[in-house]
Amino acid sequence: MAQPLSPDSSVAIRVAPLPPRKAASPPYRPFTMHLIPPSVSALARPSHNQTPSFPGL
């Protein structure tokens, strides 16, 4: 780690592939759905009448 410039250059390379968010959008969509807690699902589905109870929160 005596060469701080080396890690910096590697970080820049990793940041380069980050700009194309379009490629990261599709995989992120399903991930977010899985991350959504049951409380959010209940809010999205009022028919379940589970809005008053917030198990996720």
Helices and strands as residue ranges (DSSP letters): H 5-15, H 21-35, H 38-44, G 46-48
